[in-house]
Amino acid sequence: MSETNGAKWYVAHTYSGYENKVKATIEATVQSRGMEDVILEVVVPLHDVEETKAGVRKTVSKKIFPGYVLVKMFMTDESWYVVRNTRGVTGFVGPASKPVPLTEEELTNLGIRRKQQLPTIDVKVGEMIEIISGPFEGFDGTVDDINAASRKIKVTISMFGRETPVELDFTQIKKAAL
């Protein structure tokens, strides 16, 4: 079962606020039972939000779906049992709590891609890039910051005679030709 073709993403419903604890418990159970080839990945979907508190701006990660954990696994009696009986899990999302895997479209909408499809970039901070898609297509810019985890890059472009910072996805840029 080492192939990932048959593994699908399922959604487990949890008590709100228990998502990270459920993720850690499932991962520990998988490791202790040697089920790494059956339950492949457990994810609590997060997104970064800028908040201002007492005049200080900072970026914090918030849960996209409070009360839900995504699990990539082969559906077997044992894997179902492990996830379903994890403390804090109330059931799977699906009719009559029967697990229904997420479709490719739903995974794409959630921002979950197959690991092989994740883009990489060959640029460093300070280098010039070309923007190849999106609203700033055709602009050149200088790389200010690279966030590999979120697949985002901060670039300064010259727009209307001013230096303007923009955040782009790795897929929207390419290294500028010298």
Secondary structure, DSSP 8 states (H G I E B T S, - for coil): ---SSS-EEEEEEE-TT-HHHHHHHHHHHHHHHT-TTTEEEEE--EEEEEEEETTEEEEEEEESSTTEEEEEE---HHHHHHHHTSTTEEEESSGGG------HHHHHHHT---GGG-------TT-EEEE-SSTTTT-EEEEEEEETTTTEEEEEEEETTEEEEEEEEGGGEEE---
